[in-house]
Amino acid sequence: MTNAQATDKHPGELADVPGWFPPLDQILFTWFLERQKAQGMRGDLLELGVYMGKSAILLGHHLQDGERFTVCDLFEGDAPDEANRAESTKSYATLTRQAFERNYLSFHDTLPTVLAAPSSVVPEKVAPDTCRFVHIDASHLYEHVHGDIGAAHDILLPDGIVVLDDFRSEHTPGVSVAAWEAVLNRGLRPICLSTQKLYGTWGDPGPVQEELLDMLRQRPDCGLSVQEAAGHRLVRARSRGMKPPPFPTSRHYVPPASVPAARVTEPRAARPARPAPSRARRLAKDLLPPVVTRAVRRARAKRS
Ligand SMILES: C[S@@+](CC[C@H](N)C(=O)[O-])C[C@H]1O[C@@H](n2cnc3c(N)ncnc32)[C@H](O)[C@@H]1O
């Protein structure tokens, strides 16, 4: 978690926003959200755990007219228990709600609905059967993630997509337990696995999985494998040097200064070509002390 230090600067591009949102997941979010739009699916968006706003900014870009985007984060607020407090102090010490809002408003005209609270408040604030996409990326502790998955189940529309972050990271075994428990005992159907995230649905994963496979098979920068486990088809995607998808720059974007024309056009070939140094000269340069080499050069310059 080293790339996520807070800065006071306004971001010019999404890449300037600190966070944990790799190119593969940016591509997958974009694909799922655009597919929903292409299918005419309407519904709200929800993110639990925004940090500085990296994934929220991308999600907000896919909001359609009349849809609502809700985000939930503790920000500087108190965590609901000691383990969650320790996690927040260790990993998100520099986070402020103001920094999130500044980053978000660099890319969008209006803020989402912000719940500055533990994610356990979400079921009271977001109505059942309203969302088409939920990203769970808040606490990494089993009890909290179990609750977040239950909330997502109730809040999602049929065929809505849920994304579980850090479902197999070394430092987040509680998320793994909650994620696979949801698959084995709570009806969640995996669509695909990226390095960091599990994408699933409580609807039928078959059609969306087929379309996703078609898209990913055409990308030479994506490694793919398909496996069966406990009656589930697991599509595993990994990046082979993927670049983030195109994304609009922020209102603070400053294009790189253009290189002065003289420097670009100076014709290298027009300069008088220097003759290649003779073997004797190369040897002398390598073997003689610099003070002797300089004296020889000065003597030559005087002669010419
Ligand atoms: C991994 S970060 C989110 C990263 C973000 N989605 C991104 O794209 O960079 C996790 C966030 O969850 C928040 N968080 C931790 N425990 C929480 C809880 N119990 N309820 C709500 N938010 C929580 C933290 O404050 C932190 O901002």
The ligand as an SDF file (V2000), in Angstrom:
LIG
                    3D

 27 29  0  0  0  0  0  0  0  0999 V2000
   -8.7270    0.3300    0.4810 C   0  0  0  0  0  0  0  0  0  0  0  0
   -9.4220    1.8580    0.8790 S   0  0  0  0  0  0  0  0  0  0  0  0
  -10.4950    2.1920   -0.4720 C   0  0  0  0  0  0  0  0  0  0  0  0
   -9.7610    2.3760   -1.7650 C   0  0  0  0  0  0  0  0  0  0  0  0
  -10.5500    3.0590   -2.8440 C   0  0  0  0  0  0  0  0  0  0  0  0
  -11.7580    2.3480   -3.2160 N   0  0  0  0  0  0  0  0  0  0  0  0
   -9.6590    3.3060   -4.0520 C   0  0  0  0  0  0  0  0  0  0  0  0
  -10.0990    3.1460   -5.1780 O   0  0  0  0  0  0  0  0  0  0  0  0
   -8.5020    3.6820   -3.9060 O   0  0  0  0  0  0  0  0  0  0  0  0
  -10.5150    1.4700    2.1680 C   0  0  0  0  0  0  0  0  0  0  0  0
  -11.3490    2.6360    2.6890 C   0  0  0  0  0  0  0  0  0  0  0  0
  -12.3450    2.1040    3.5550 O   0  0  0  0  0  0  0  0  0  0  0  0
  -12.5320    2.9580    4.6650 C   0  0  0  0  0  0  0  0  0  0  0  0
  -13.0670    2.1370    5.7850 N   0  0  0  0  0  0  0  0  0  0  0  0
  -12.3810    1.3070    6.5890 C   0  0  0  0  0  0  0  0  0  0  0  0
  -13.2160    0.7230    7.4700 N   0  0  0  0  0  0  0  0  0  0  0  0
  -14.4610    1.1890    7.1830 C   0  0  0  0  0  0  0  0  0  0  0  0
  -15.7580    0.9510    7.7390 C   0  0  0  0  0  0  0  0  0  0  0  0
  -15.9500    0.1180    8.7620 N   0  0  0  0  0  0  0  0  0  0  0  0
  -16.8010    1.6070    7.1720 N   0  0  0  0  0  0  0  0  0  0  0  0
  -16.6370    2.4660    6.1400 C   0  0  0  0  0  0  0  0  0  0  0  0
  -15.4350    2.7250    5.5900 N   0  0  0  0  0  0  0  0  0  0  0  0
  -14.3620    2.0920    6.1100 C   0  0  0  0  0  0  0  0  0  0  0  0
  -11.1650    3.5630    4.9140 C   0  0  0  0  0  0  0  0  0  0  0  0
  -11.2990    4.8100    5.5740 O   0  0  0  0  0  0  0  0  0  0  0  0
  -10.5750    3.6780    3.4990 C   0  0  0  0  0  0  0  0  0  0  0  0
  -10.7910    4.9460    2.9690 O   0  0  0  0  0  0  0  0  0  0  0  0
  1  2  1  0
  2  3  1  0
  2 10  1  0
  3  4  1  0
  4  5  1  0
  5  6  1  0
  5  7  1  0
  7  8  2  0
  7  9  1  0
 10 11  1  0
 11 12  1  0
 11 26  1  0
 12 13  1  0
 13 14  1  0
 13 24  1  0
 14 15  1  0
 14 23  1  0
 15 16  2  0
 16 17  1  0
 17 18  1  0
 17 23  2  0
 18 19  1  0
 18 20  2  0
 20 21  1  0
 21 22  2  0
 22 23  1  0
 24 25  1  0
 24 26  1  0
 26 27  1  0
M  CHG  2   2   1   9  -1
M  END
$$$$
